[in-house]
């Protein structure tokens, strides 16, 4: 299964998730508000899109309405308060993703 993790900058949450779950799924990560924001091609690649906050799901629907309707987009509800590979973030990601798949 191809899973695309998305957060605001692709520095901490989605980047950590990409690394944590790469053994379980085929993973990629992207940001919405960075220099190279998520693309239609990346969304097309993904079987499932996982956002960290509901506002990111809304932003994807505005930028890519045709892709949005076709994709399973899940929100983890993880606020932007963590650092890359922070143990608490990894624990939270594992707990939230476990319930989704």
C-alpha positions in Angstrom: 0.0 0.0 0.0 1.3 3.5 -1.0 0.9 5.9 1.9 1.6 9.7 1.5 2.0 11.6 4.8 1.4 15.3 4.7 2.0 18.1 7.2 2.6 21.9 6.8 6.4 22.0 6.1 7.4 18.3 5.8 10.1 18.8 8.4 8.9 17.0 11.5 5.6 15.1 11.6 5.2 13.8 8.0 8.9 13.2 7.6 9.0 11.2 10.8 5.9 9.2 9.8 7.5 8.4 6.4 10.5 6.9 8.2 8.6 5.1 11.0 6.2 3.3 8.6 8.5 2.6 5.6 8.8 -1.0 6.7 5.0 -1.5 6.8 4.0 0.5 3.7 5.5 2.2 0.7 5.8 5.7 2.1 6.5 9.2 1.0 6.0 12.5 2.7 5.2 16.1 1.6 4.3 19.5 2.9 1.7 22.0 2.0 3.5 25.3 2.7 7.1 24.6 1.9 9.3 25.4 -1.1 8.2 22.2 -2.9 4.6 21.7 -1.9 2.7 18.4 -2.5 1.9 17.7 -6.2 -0.9 16.1 -8.1 1.6 13.4 -9.1 2.3 12.6 -5.4 -1.4 12.4 -4.6 -2.0 10.1 -7.6 0.8 7.8 -6.4 -0.9 7.3 -3.0 -3.5 4.7 -2.1 -4.0 6.5 1.2 -3.2 10.1 2.1 -2.6 10.8 5.8 -2.7 14.3 7.1 -1.6 15.5 10.5 -4.5 18.0 11.0 -8.0 18.4 9.6 -7.0 21.8 8.1 -4.6 20.1 5.8 -7.3 17.9 4.5 -9.3 21.0 3.7 -6.3 22.6 1.9 -5.9 19.5 -0.2 -9.6 19.7 -1.2 -9.1 23.3 -2.4 -5.8 22.7 -4.3 -6.7 19.3 -5.8 -10.5 18.9 -5.9 -10.5 16.1 -8.5 -7.8 14.1 -6.7 -9.5 14.8 -3.3 -12.7 13.1 -4.3 -10.9 9.9 -5.4 -8.6 9.5 -2.4 -9.0 8.1 1.0 -7.7 10.9 3.2 -7.2 10.2 6.9 -6.5 12.8 9.6 -4.4 11.9 12.7 -5.1 15.0 14.7 -1.4 15.6 15.6 -0.6 19.2 16.4 2.6 20.9 15.1 4.4 20.8 18.5 7.0 18.0 17.8 10.5 17.8 16.4 11.8 15.3 13.8 12.0 11.8 15.2 11.0 12.9 18.7 10.2 9.8 20.8 6.8 11.3 21.8 5.9 11.9 18.2 6.9 8.4 17.2 4.8 7.0 20.1 1.8 9.2 19.0 2.1 8.2 15.3 2.3 4.5 16.2 -0.8 4.8 18.4 -2.9 6.8 15.9 -1.9 4.8 12.8 -2.5 1.5 14.5 -6.2 2.4 14.8 -6.5 3.4 11.1 -5.2 0.3 9.3 
